[in-house]
């Protein structure tokens, strides 16, 4: 075959499906390489988010305020609850016993949300709550904390700089309480 014949013979292109299969294969290989390369590196942890300010009238004495800022430099547990809430019936006595057993060393602030003050007071007395409780008459604080659409209870564990280090949706258990407290202490 002469040089002239080789230049004039048209080159055949591979069929379109072959091109697509090769491209798909290369994409899979590239994805596997990328996943493998990143799977050996630890994920960078996001810094804890600062907790919103909390100032509410005290449920026990509306002339007084329950304020997060009063616990500056101390870790705090913030618990959103209501007297009518089923999971709160179990959670609140657990928190009350924990607070009493630590002699207030671990600060807890209760936030009575979506409730009547009279029902909330009866509930606190019946459950033996000794920690401060603020009364939320509007959902502004719940919204600021991002209390879920699912509702209460929700509990936030704050470190000494009042950054949220753990959030528990639903009722707190002894295990989740201990894990949250450990995280509060670890980040201080």
N, C-alpha and C positions, 0 to 999 in steps of 0.2 A: 504494500500500500504506500503510495507516494505521500509526501507531505501535503500536497494539494488536496488529495482525497480525504485525508484525516481532518483537515480543517473544514471541509465542506460537509462532512457527515454530522448531522445534528445529534446532540447528546440527549439521551432520554432522561427525563426527570422521574424520580421515584413517585409512585402513586401517593396521593394526599393522605390516605390512611396510614401509610408507613411513616410519613413525616409527623403526623399527630402522635403515633405510638412512641416514636423516638423522643419527641418533645415531652410527652407525659412521663416517660421513663427517666429522663434527665431531671424533671421537676421532682419526682419522688426521691431520686438519689440526693439531690440538693437538700430536700427537706430532712432526710435522714441524717445527713452530715450536720445540718444546722442544729437539729434536736440533740444529737450526740454531743456536739461541741458545747452546748449550753447546759446539758444535764449534769455535768461534773462541777459546775460552779454553784455555790450556795446562792439562793435568792436573796437579794438585798431586802432587808426588812424595812418597811415604811416606818417613819418615826410616829410615835403615838400622837393622836389628835388631841388638842387642848379641849377640856370640857367647857361647855358654856357656863357663864356666870349663873349662880343660883341664889336668888333672894326671894323668899316667900314668907307670908305671915305664918307664925307658929300655929299649929292646929290646937295646941293646948292653951295658948295665950295669944290671941290675934294682935295684941299690942306689941308683941315681940316679933323679931325676925329670925328666920333660919337662913343662914348665909354660908355658902361654900367658902367665901373669903375668910371666915372666922377660923378656918382650919389650915391656914397658910403654912406650908412646910410639912404638912401631915398627909399621909395617904387617907383617902375617904372612899367609902362605898356609898353610892347613891342608888336608892331603890324606889322605883315607881310602882305603886300598888293602889288597890281600892278595897273597901270592905266587902263588896259584892263579888269579888274576883275569886273563883274556885281555887286556882293554883296559889293565890296569896294566902289562903287559909292554912296551907302547909308551910309555905315559905316564911311568912312573918314570924311565927313562933321560933323557927330555926334561927333567923336573924336576931331575934330578941335574946335567945339563949346564948348565942355567940357573943353578942355585945356584952351581956352580963358576965360571961365567963372571962372575957378579956378586960373587964373592969373599965370599959370605954377606951382601952388602949388603941383598938381599931375603931376609927370614927365611922359612924353610919349616919346617913341622913335619909329619912324617909320622905317621899313626895306622894301625898295622897292626891290622886288624879281622878277626875270624872266621878266624883262621889259627893255625898252630903257631909257636912262637918259633924253633924250629930251621929250619923252611922259610923263615920270614921273614928270618932272618939270612943264609942262603945267597942269597936273592933280593937283599937289599940289597948284599951283596958283589959279586954278579955284575953288578948294574946300576950300580955305582959311586956309591952314595948317600952323601953326606957330611953331609947335614943331620940334625938330631936326629929320632929316631923313637921314639914311645911305643907300648907294647904294650897293646892293649885285650883283657883276658881276659873281659869281659862286654860286652854291647851297650849299656851305660848311656850312654857318651859318644856313640856313634852315634845312639842314640835322642834324646839331648839336642840334638844338631845337626839332627835330623830327616833323617838319612841315609835315603834313600828305600827303599821296598819293592823297587824294581828292583835296588838294591844298589850295590856299589862298582864302580868308583871314583867318588868325589864330592870336589869340591874347593871350598873356601870362601876367598874373598879378603877379608881384614879390613883396615880402615884403621887408622891409628895409635891410634884410640880403641877398637880391637877390635870394630868394628861390621861386620857382614857387608854388603859392597858388591857382591859378585857370587858366584854359586854355579854351578858347572858339574856337571851330571849326566852321568856317563860320563867317558870319557877326555879329558883336557886336550890341546889341540892348541897349536902355537906361537902361532896367532892368538888363541885364547881366553886363553892365558897372558898375552900382551901386552896384551890388552884389560883383563883383570883387574888387572894391575899398574898400568896407567894409571888405573883407577878407584880403586885403593888410594891412589895418590899424590894424586889430585884432591880427595879428601875429607879430607885431613889438614890 
